[in-house]
Amino acid sequence: MKVSGFTFLRNGQKLGYPLVASIRSVLPIVDEFVVALGASEDDTEKLVREIGDPKIRIIPTQWNERIQSDYSVKGFVYGQQKSIALFNCTGDWAFYLEADELVHEDELPKIRAAMERHLDDPRVEALAFDYLHFYGNANTYAWSPRWYRTEARILRNTIPAWGPEGMFFVVLETHKRGRYPRAAHTGATIYHYGWVKSMSQRTAKRDQNVKFWGAPRQFVDSADIDPEVLKPFTGTHPKMIRDWLPPAEGLFQANPNHKLTSRERKHRLMLRLEKWLGLQFRKKHYKLVA
């Protein structure tokens, strides 16, 4: 079994991505790691090359700055870059990891075992993970229907698929029709650190998203968030990220004067229904089959 890892990057250092930690976290279980690297204004390429692992293969790319951000397919440029990296993978499985996401070293054997277990099962086109979205500091994660709590990140690399935008994959049944992949769950977790950044880094990322996504992200000020979605993290972080994380004490404190948005009020109700009914409201970009 051969496994490819892949991601796309541009200005990762400037935007505050723990890109070196992210790549290093998955290297032990992949045979190659493909980076679609856009022309950057910082030391992103230097940082990737300094990892010094022969498994890493850089594909230089040019981002299309003229794609309209208000077009119906938002995030299309991100999808282009992700797909360029995917199309250069040569493994049986292709493991997509964004530059602010890590896997925990304790779960690497579990992830590898899931790929081996499902390798010869054609029903399984992808493998899914649970998610932890750290928010504000290393001791806090956000948990509500607003935060995707599971996602397919490993794709069988022998099927016609592409990424229409940054987050998910589509399997093409015909030239005009696609669907979400059929997936099994790895039993493992992706650790997401995209919301543990300085204000300047978050602002820079928001400005890029406006250009390529079409709308600014919510919660420009980290403290402007519903405090009920903030949960204490009591586990351990992947060892590769520990030196990158700023020191922190206690739970991240939301602004006590924050006025809940209509969306936040809706999610509060959904969380209560989840607790009362034992359900979980979440959007999945895959169909669970095993």
VMD Tcl script that draws the C-alpha trace (Angstrom):
set ca {
  {0.00 0.00 0.00}
  {1.29 3.43 -0.97}
  {-0.02 6.58 0.74}
  {0.25 10.16 -0.50}
  {-0.20 13.24 1.65}
  {-1.06 16.55 0.03}
  {-1.86 20.21 0.69}
  {-1.76 23.62 -0.99}
  {0.01 26.72 0.29}
  {0.63 30.37 -0.45}
  {1.90 32.95 2.07}
  {1.49 30.37 4.82}
  {4.03 32.08 7.07}
  {2.43 35.50 6.62}
  {-1.05 34.10 7.38}
  {0.12 32.36 10.55}
  {-0.21 28.73 9.52}
  {1.75 26.13 11.51}
  {2.65 24.62 8.15}
  {5.87 22.90 9.21}
  {4.18 21.24 12.18}
  {1.25 20.22 9.99}
  {3.40 18.51 7.36}
  {5.66 16.86 9.92}
  {2.70 15.44 11.82}
  {1.67 13.17 8.92}
  {5.04 12.33 7.35}
  {5.53 9.09 9.35}
  {2.54 7.40 7.64}
  {2.86 8.68 4.06}
  {5.23 7.65 1.28}
  {5.15 11.07 -0.35}
  {3.81 14.51 0.53}
  {2.76 16.78 -2.36}
  {2.64 20.57 -1.84}
  {0.95 22.75 -4.47}
  {2.91 25.91 -3.68}
  {1.68 29.24 -4.99}
  {4.05 32.16 -5.53}
  {4.48 33.64 -2.03}
  {5.62 36.94 -0.56}
  {7.20 35.35 2.52}
  {9.41 32.41 3.48}
  {6.79 29.71 2.96}
  {8.83 27.85 0.33}
  {11.99 28.12 2.43}
  {10.20 26.68 5.46}
  {8.86 23.72 3.46}
  {12.26 22.97 1.94}
  {13.99 23.22 5.31}
  {11.93 20.29 6.60}
  {14.44 18.35 4.58}
  {12.41 15.19 4.04}
  {12.81 13.46 0.65}
  {9.12 12.49 0.77}
  {8.14 16.13 0.11}
  {7.50 17.08 -3.51}
  {6.75 20.73 -4.36}
  {4.53 21.60 -7.36}
  {4.95 25.33 -8.20}
  {1.60 26.92 -9.06}
  {0.14 30.27 -10.05}
  {-3.14 31.38 -8.45}
  {-5.78 32.80 -10.78}
  {-6.35 36.27 -9.34}
  {-9.15 36.99 -11.82}
  {-11.68 34.41 -10.64}
  {-14.70 36.37 -9.42}
  {-15.30 35.95 -5.70}
  {-19.03 36.55 -6.07}
  {-19.45 33.68 -8.52}
  {-21.77 30.82 -7.50}
  {-18.86 28.45 -6.75}
  {-17.12 30.27 -3.92}
  {-13.61 29.23 -2.98}
  {-13.00 27.89 -6.49}
  {-9.34 28.98 -6.55}
  {-8.77 27.03 -3.33}
  {-10.40 24.05 -5.00}
  {-8.14 24.44 -8.03}
  {-5.02 24.42 -5.88}
  {-6.17 21.50 -3.75}
  {-7.00 19.54 -6.89}
  {-3.61 20.27 -8.47}
  {-1.97 18.69 -5.44}
  {-4.41 15.74 -5.51}
  {-3.82 15.11 -9.21}
  {-0.08 14.80 -8.53}
  {-0.53 12.13 -5.85}
  {0.58 8.63 -6.84}
  {-0.52 6.60 -3.81}
  {-3.45 4.22 -3.32}
  {-4.80 6.71 -0.76}
  {-4.41 10.51 -0.78}
  {-4.47 12.19 2.65}
  {-5.44 15.88 2.50}
  {-4.27 18.02 5.40}
  {-4.68 21.78 5.47}
  {-1.72 23.79 6.73}
  {-3.40 24.60 10.06}
  {-4.43 20.98 10.71}
  {-2.44 18.23 12.44}
  {-2.84 14.60 13.35}
  {-1.77 13.34 16.77}
  {1.20 11.00 16.86}
  {-0.70 8.63 19.14}
  {-3.31 8.07 16.40}
  {-0.96 7.47 13.46}
  {-1.12 3.65 13.82}
  {-4.93 3.84 13.91}
  {-5.05 5.93 10.74}
  {-2.64 3.65 8.92}
  {-4.62 0.60 10.03}
  {-7.85 2.11 8.68}
  {-6.26 2.58 5.27}
  {-4.99 -0.99 5.25}
  {-8.32 -2.41 6.45}
  {-10.36 -0.71 3.72}
  {-7.83 -0.87 0.89}
  {-9.55 -3.77 -0.86}
  {-13.14 -2.71 -0.07}
  {-14.41 -0.83 -3.15}
  {-17.43 0.46 -1.21}
  {-15.10 2.73 0.77}
  {-13.99 5.71 -1.32}
  {-12.83 7.92 1.55}
  {-11.94 7.91 5.23}
  {-13.37 10.41 7.70}
  {-12.16 12.04 10.91}
  {-13.65 13.80 13.89}
  {-12.54 17.41 14.41}
  {-11.32 19.59 17.25}
  {-11.37 23.32 16.39}
  {-9.16 25.14 18.90}
  {-10.32 28.65 19.54}
  {-8.52 31.61 21.10}
  {-5.94 29.54 22.95}
  {-4.63 26.01 23.37}
  {-6.98 25.21 26.26}
  {-10.23 25.91 24.40}
  {-12.12 24.39 21.51}
  {-15.37 25.43 19.83}
  {-18.20 22.92 19.63}
  {-21.52 23.62 17.93}
  {-23.28 22.97 14.61}
  {-21.51 26.08 13.28}
  {-18.19 24.18 13.47}
  {-17.91 21.12 11.24}
  {-17.33 18.20 13.55}
  {-16.46 15.49 11.07}
  {-15.01 15.47 7.56}
  {-13.52 13.12 4.95}
  {-9.81 13.80 4.57}
  {-8.41 10.61 2.99}
  {-9.53 9.82 -0.55}
  {-9.10 6.64 -2.55}
  {-6.78 7.73 -5.34}
  {-8.16 5.43 -8.04}
  {-11.53 7.18 -8.48}
  {-12.41 10.32 -10.50}
  {-12.61 13.03 -7.85}
  {-11.73 16.65 -7.29}
  {-12.12 19.39 -4.71}
  {-14.68 22.04 -5.72}
  {-13.51 24.27 -2.86}
  {-11.18 24.13 0.09}
  {-13.02 21.78 2.41}
  {-14.46 18.70 0.71}
  {-14.29 16.34 -2.27}
  {-16.72 15.30 -4.98}
  {-16.68 11.96 -6.82}
  {-17.58 12.40 -10.48}
  {-20.17 9.93 -11.79}
  {-20.41 11.64 -15.18}
  {-18.92 14.76 -16.72}
  {-21.90 16.72 -15.42}
  {-22.75 15.06 -12.12}
  {-20.90 14.44 -8.89}
  {-21.65 13.25 -5.37}
  {-20.03 13.08 -1.97}
  {-17.75 10.05 -1.46}
  {-18.77 6.92 0.44}
  {-16.63 6.82 3.57}
  {-15.64 4.80 6.60}
  {-14.56 6.50 9.82}
  {-10.96 6.19 10.97}
  {-11.82 6.65 14.64}
  {-9.17 9.39 14.70}
  {-9.27 13.19 15.06}
  {-7.95 16.16 13.11}
  {-6.62 18.97 15.33}
  {-7.45 22.34 13.73}
  {-5.56 25.46 14.86}
  {-6.90 28.03 12.40}
  {-8.46 30.12 15.17}
  {-5.36 30.28 17.40}
  {-3.69 33.23 15.70}
  {-2.78 36.85 16.28}
  {-5.27 39.50 15.21}
  {-3.00 40.65 12.36}
  {-2.77 37.09 10.99}
  {-6.52 36.59 11.23}
  {-7.13 39.91 9.50}
  {-4.74 38.96 6.68}
  {-6.51 35.64 6.24}
  {-9.91 37.36 6.24}
  {-8.74 39.74 3.53}
  {-7.62 36.81 1.38}
  {-10.93 35.02 1.94}
  {-12.82 38.13 0.81}
  {-10.94 37.96 -2.47}
  {-11.30 34.22 -3.11}
  {-14.38 33.31 -1.07}
  {-16.58 36.34 -1.52}
  {-17.45 37.22 2.09}
  {-15.45 37.98 5.24}
  {-15.34 35.36 7.94}
  {-17.46 35.88 11.01}
  {-15.92 36.77 14.39}
  {-13.10 39.07 13.28}
  {-12.59 39.79 16.99}
  {-11.97 36.41 18.65}
  {-13.87 37.45 21.77}
  {-17.09 38.08 19.83}
  {-18.44 34.56 20.11}
  {-21.17 32.75 22.03}
  {-19.46 31.60 25.27}
  {-21.63 28.47 25.38}
  {-19.79 26.95 22.41}
  {-16.39 27.22 24.12}
  {-15.29 24.00 25.83}
  {-12.20 23.18 27.93}
  {-9.62 20.94 26.28}
  {-8.24 18.39 28.71}
  {-6.24 16.18 26.33}
  {-2.76 16.58 24.87}
  {-1.80 18.44 21.73}
  {0.27 16.79 18.98}
  {3.92 17.11 19.90}
  {4.73 18.88 16.63}
  {2.51 21.87 17.53}
  {3.49 22.39 21.16}
  {6.35 24.82 20.53}
  {4.15 26.83 18.13}
  {1.26 27.32 20.55}
  {1.33 30.54 22.62}
  {1.32 30.00 26.42}
  {-2.19 30.13 27.87}
  {-4.00 29.69 31.15}
  {-7.62 28.69 31.54}
  {-10.52 28.83 29.14}
  {-10.53 31.56 26.47}
  {-12.85 34.33 27.64}
  {-15.59 35.53 25.32}
  {-16.69 39.16 25.35}
  {-19.36 39.35 28.10}
  {-21.10 42.12 26.15}
  {-21.25 40.15 22.89}
  {-24.74 40.23 21.40}
  {-25.75 36.85 19.99}
  {-26.44 36.74 16.29}
  {-29.54 34.98 14.95}
  {-27.28 32.17 13.78}
  {-25.79 31.78 17.26}
  {-29.24 31.67 18.84}
  {-30.22 28.96 16.36}
  {-27.13 26.93 17.23}
  {-27.85 27.27 20.97}
  {-31.24 25.71 20.37}
  {-29.71 22.96 18.26}
  {-27.20 22.17 21.01}
  {-30.02 21.84 23.53}
  {-31.90 19.52 21.20}
  {-28.75 17.44 20.78}
  {-28.45 17.09 24.55}
  {-32.12 16.27 25.08}
  {-32.58 13.92 22.14}
  {-29.13 12.35 21.86}
  {-28.73 13.66 18.31}
  {-25.99 15.55 16.57}
  {-26.77 18.16 13.97}
  {-23.86 18.27 11.58}
  {-23.26 18.64 7.88}
  {-21.27 15.78 6.39}
  {-19.63 15.93 2.98}
  {-19.63 12.13 2.76}
  {-21.94 9.15 3.13}
  {-20.99 6.76 5.93}
  {-20.95 3.19 4.61}
  {-18.68 1.28 7.01}
}
mol new
graphics top color blue
foreach p $ca { graphics top sphere $p radius 0.5 }
foreach p [lrange $ca 0 end-1] q [lrange $ca 1 end] { graphics top cylinder $p $q radius 0.2 }
display resetview
